[in-house]
Structures are given as structure tokens and as C-alpha cells.
Amino acid sequence: MSDPKQDPEDELAGTEQPFVAHLMELRDRLIKSLVAIAAVAGVLAVYPGPSRLYDLLAAPLVAHLPEGATLIATDVISPFMVPLKILLMAAFLIALPVVLYQVWAFVAPGLYAHEKKMVLPLVVSSTLLFFLGVGFCYFFVFGKVFAFIQSFAPKSITAAPDIAAYLSFVLTMFLAFGLAFEVPIAVVVLARIGVVSVEQLKSFRGYFIVMAFVVAAVVTPPDVVSQLALAIPMCLLYEVGIRAAALFIRHTKAPEDGDEAEAAKP
């Protein structure tokens, strides 16, 4: 077997670095990521401010509360801690492209050209899909869910949700919809690494639909609106993933894979 350092066809020959150098680079990347998050948090703390951020987050619920009803804080420190948590969450999401770039810059030197073709599109598309899922939840699902819930509330009850409980609910829903919108990425990765084939994914379609509705019933509130709003996009995104997998596999083959595929053609 030839030495990789002397193999002229090895793209990574001569790029090895000592372990300590990797640790130092990792430290620098982490510091840059934390600085980006801290900088965004500082800007958000000045404008619009933690309280205004919470008001924006609570707007879909407040719009469907009875006239005169407001959110309440049952814990003494909640009025301070909850807006602060939202500030940090917003700062992390806004700075996420910088964080992901630092991750990419750290791992990219150790990847072959065909691996870079695979990783970079996955990082970018998974980030966009996660934001799309969060946006879909905030702008569409919340309004429908809160309107549906309030329509069942007895007239003798005045709703006054706790702000900490609402934050926990929002984070759970954001995470559920953000991860649900990653279905195409999961499908593409499983197909690309050879765990399943595109044909197997197509035959698994019926089972996935059942699984999507089961997952939606478990992770969302016990109302039909939120369950359908999560399950239906998952099913549609599964179809998108199947089609994307076929294209992705074709354009991210390793050189030897491509040669074998050409040799196999009649």
C-alpha cells in the first residue's frame, strides 16, 4: 500500500497538523463563535431590548386572549430571567450562520473535494430548513392553535398564561417544527451513505406517513390543528427528500464511484 504522503493523487497529502494545533484552532473557532453571539446579544439588548423581544414572541398568544387578559409571572425572578433567555436564544439564532461557518472552516481542510460537495450544501440547507420550520410555526401555526384553543375556553374562565410556561411551550414547538423540517436532510444523508436506497425510501412512504402522525401526536399539544400542521409538512418534505436524494447522490460521488458507475454502463 502506498504512503498517502507520497501519493500524488491524495488531495490531503501534506495537510496533517499536530494534535495541539487542532486544539488551538478549535479554541479560536469557539471564541469567534462566542464573540459573534455576544455581539448580537449586545445589539439586541440595546434595541429592541429583552422586554420587546418577549412581546414579539408573545404576540400570537396575546392576540387571541380575551380583552383585558394578560400573561402573568408566578415566579419572582421570571420577569427578569424569561426575557433574558429569549435574548440569548435570539442572539444564538441570528449568529448561527457565523457559528456554522466556524464549524465548516474547522472541518473543511480534512475533507476531500467530493466530501466538501456533500457537507457544505447540507450545512446550508439544514440551517435554512430549520429557520423555515421556526418561521412556519410562529407565523402560521401559533395563530391557528391559539384561536382553536380559545374557541373551546368556557366563558367563566379568564386565561392568564404564565410567561415561563409560555416560553417552555414556544421552545418545544420551535424545536419540534425546526427538526421536522430537517426531514429532507435526514433522507438525503441516509441515502447518500448507503443505509437505504431511493427505491427503499419510496416503498417506505406509507410507513413514514403513519410515523409522522404519531410523532405529531406526541410532540405537539393535544389539538388537531397543531398535529396536522406538523404531520402534513413532514409528509410533503419526505417526498422532497426522496427527489433531492437522487440528485444529491448523482452530484456528490467520489471519483472512484463515478469511474465505477461509468464502467458499469453498457
C-alpha positions in Angstrom: 0.0 0.0 0.0 1.4 3.4 -1.0 2.2 6.1 1.6 -0.6 8.8 1.5 2.1 11.4 1.9 3.7 10.3 -1.3 0.6 9.6 -3.3 0.2 12.3 -5.9 -3.5 11.6 -6.2 -4.2 12.1 -2.5 -5.7 15.6 -2.1 -4.9 15.7 1.6 -1.3 14.7 1.4 0.9 17.1 3.5 -2.0 18.8 5.2 -1.6 16.9 8.5 -1.3 19.1 11.7 -0.2 18.2 15.2 -3.0 17.5 17.7 -2.1 20.6 19.7 -2.6 22.7 16.6 -6.0 21.3 16.1 -6.9 22.1 19.7 -5.7 25.7 19.3 -7.7 26.1 16.1 -10.8 24.6 17.8 -10.3 27.1 20.7 -10.0 30.0 18.3 -13.2 28.9 16.4 -15.1 28.6 19.6 -14.0 32.0 20.8 -15.0 33.6 17.4 -18.4 31.9 17.7 -19.0 33.1 21.3 -17.9 36.6 20.3 -20.4 36.6 17.4 -23.2 35.5 19.8 -22.2 38.1 22.4 -22.0 40.9 19.9 -25.5 40.1 18.6 -26.8 39.8 22.2 -25.3 43.2 22.9 -27.1 44.8 20.0 -30.4 43.1 20.8 -30.1 44.2 24.4 -29.9 47.8 23.3 -32.5 47.5 20.5 -35.2 46.3 20.6 -34.4 45.1 24.2 -35.3 41.9 26.1 -38.8 43.1 27.0 -39.6 44.0 23.4 -38.3 40.6 22.2 -40.6 38.8 24.7 -43.5 41.0 23.5 -42.8 39.9 19.9 -42.7 36.3 20.9 -45.9 36.5 22.9 -47.8 38.5 20.2 -49.5 35.4 18.6 -50.9 34.4 22.1 -51.8 37.9 23.2 -53.8 38.5 20.0 -56.1 35.6 20.9 -56.5 36.3 24.7 -59.8 37.8 25.9 -60.0 41.5 26.1 -58.1 42.8 29.2 -56.3 39.4 29.8 -52.5 39.4 30.0 -49.7 37.0 30.7 -48.6 36.6 34.3 -45.4 35.7 36.2 -45.9 33.3 39.1 -42.2 33.3 39.9 -40.5 36.3 41.5 -37.5 36.2 39.1 -39.4 35.2 36.0 -39.8 38.8 34.7 -36.0 39.1 34.5 -35.0 35.6 33.6 -37.5 34.8 30.8 -36.7 37.9 28.7 -33.0 37.2 29.2 -33.4 33.7 28.0 -35.2 34.9 24.9 -32.5 37.4 24.3 -29.8 34.7 24.3 -31.9 32.4 22.2 -32.5 35.1 19.6 -28.8 36.0 19.6 -27.8 32.4 19.0 -30.2 32.0 16.1 -29.1 35.3 14.4 -25.4 34.4 14.9 -26.0 30.8 13.8 -24.6 31.4 10.2 -21.3 32.6 11.8 -21.2 29.6 14.2 -21.8 27.2 11.3 -19.1 28.9 9.2 -16.6 28.4 12.0 -17.6 24.7 12.2 -17.2 24.4 8.4 -13.8 26.2 8.4 -12.6 23.8 11.1 -13.5 20.5 9.3 -13.1 21.6 5.7 -9.3 21.1 5.5 -9.7 17.5 6.3 -12.3 16.8 3.6 -11.8 15.6 0.1 -13.3 17.6 -2.8 -16.3 15.3 -3.2 -16.9 15.4 0.6 -16.9 19.2 0.5 -19.5 19.0 -2.2 -21.6 16.9 0.2 -21.1 18.7 3.5 -21.4 22.4 2.6 -24.8 22.1 0.8 -26.1 20.0 3.8 -25.0 22.6 6.3 -26.5 25.5 4.4 -29.8 23.7 3.5 -30.3 22.3 7.0 -29.9 25.8 8.5 -32.4 27.3 6.1 -34.9 24.5 6.7 -34.6 24.9 10.4 -35.3 28.6 10.2 -38.2 27.9 7.8 -39.7 25.5 10.3 -39.4 28.0 13.1 -40.9 30.7 10.9 -43.8 28.5 9.8 -44.5 27.7 13.5 -44.5 31.3 14.6 -46.4 33.0 11.7 -48.9 30.2 10.9 -49.2 27.5 13.5 -49.3 29.6 16.6 -52.2 31.8 15.4 -54.3 28.7 14.4 -53.5 26.8 17.6 -54.3 29.7 20.0 -57.5 30.6 18.1 -58.6 26.9 18.3 -57.8 26.6 22.0 -59.6 29.8 22.9 -62.7 28.8 21.0 -63.0 25.9 23.5 -62.4 28.0 26.6 -65.5 28.4 28.9 -66.8 31.9 29.3 -66.4 31.6 33.0 -62.6 31.2 32.7 -60.2 34.1 32.1 -57.0 32.9 30.5 -53.8 34.3 32.1 -50.9 32.1 31.0 -47.6 32.1 32.9 -44.7 33.6 31.0 -42.2 30.9 31.9 -44.7 28.2 30.9 -45.3 30.0 27.6 -41.5 30.2 26.9 -41.2 26.4 27.5 -44.2 25.8 25.2 -42.7 28.1 22.5 -39.2 26.4 22.7 -40.8 23.0 22.4 -42.8 23.9 19.4 -39.9 25.7 17.7 -37.7 22.7 18.2 -40.3 20.3 17.0 -41.1 22.2 13.8 -37.4 23.1 13.2 -36.4 19.4 13.4 -39.4 18.3 11.4 -38.3 20.5 8.6 -35.0 18.6 8.6 -36.7 15.5 7.2 -35.3 16.1 3.6 -31.7 16.3 5.1 -32.1 13.1 7.0 -33.5 11.4 3.9 -30.6 12.6 1.7 -27.9 11.6 4.3 -29.3 8.1 4.8 -29.5 7.6 1.0 -26.0 9.1 0.4 -24.2 7.0 3.0 -25.9 3.9 1.7 -28.2 3.0 4.6 -31.2 2.9 2.3 -31.7 3.3 -1.4 -34.0 5.7 -3.1 -36.3 2.8 -4.1 -36.5 1.7 -0.5 -37.4 5.2 0.6 -40.2 5.2 -1.9 -41.5 1.9 -0.6 -41.3 3.2 3.0 -43.6 6.1 2.1 -46.7 4.7 3.7 -44.9 3.8 7.0 -43.5 7.3 7.2 -46.9 8.9 6.9 -48.1 6.8 9.9 -44.9 7.7 11.8 -45.3 11.4 11.0 -48.8 11.5 12.6 -47.6 9.5 15.6 -44.7 11.9 16.1 -47.0 14.9 15.7 -49.4 13.5 18.3 -46.6 13.0 20.8 -44.7 16.3 20.5 -47.5 18.8 19.9 -50.4 19.9 22.1 -53.4 17.6 22.1 -55.3 19.6 19.4 -55.9 18.6 15.8 -54.7 21.9 14.3 -51.1 21.6 15.6 -50.9 17.9 14.9 -52.0 18.3 11.3 -49.7 21.4 10.9 -46.7 19.3 11.8 -47.6 15.9 10.2 -48.6 17.2 6.8 -45.4 19.3 6.1 -43.3 16.2 7.3 -45.0 14.1 4.7 -44.5 16.7 1.9 -40.9 17.2 2.9 -40.3 13.4 2.8 -41.3 13.5 -0.8 -38.9 16.4 -1.4 -36.2 14.5 0.3 -36.6 11.5 -1.9 -36.3 13.6 -5.0 -33.4 15.6 -3.6 -31.6 12.3 -2.6 -31.4 11.1 -6.2 -30.0 14.4 -7.4 -27.6 14.7 -4.5 -26.1 11.2 -4.9 -25.5 11.9 -8.6 -23.5 15.1 -8.0 -21.5 14.1 -4.9 -20.0 10.8 -6.0 -16.4 10.1 -5.1 -14.1 9.9 -8.2 -13.8 6.1 -7.8 -17.6 5.8 -7.5 -18.0 7.9 -10.6 -15.5 5.7 -12.5 -17.2 2.5 -11.4 -20.6 3.9 -12.5 -19.2 4.8 -15.9 -17.7 1.4 -16.3 -20.9 -0.3 -15.3 -22.8 1.4 -18.1 -23.5 -0.8 -21.2 
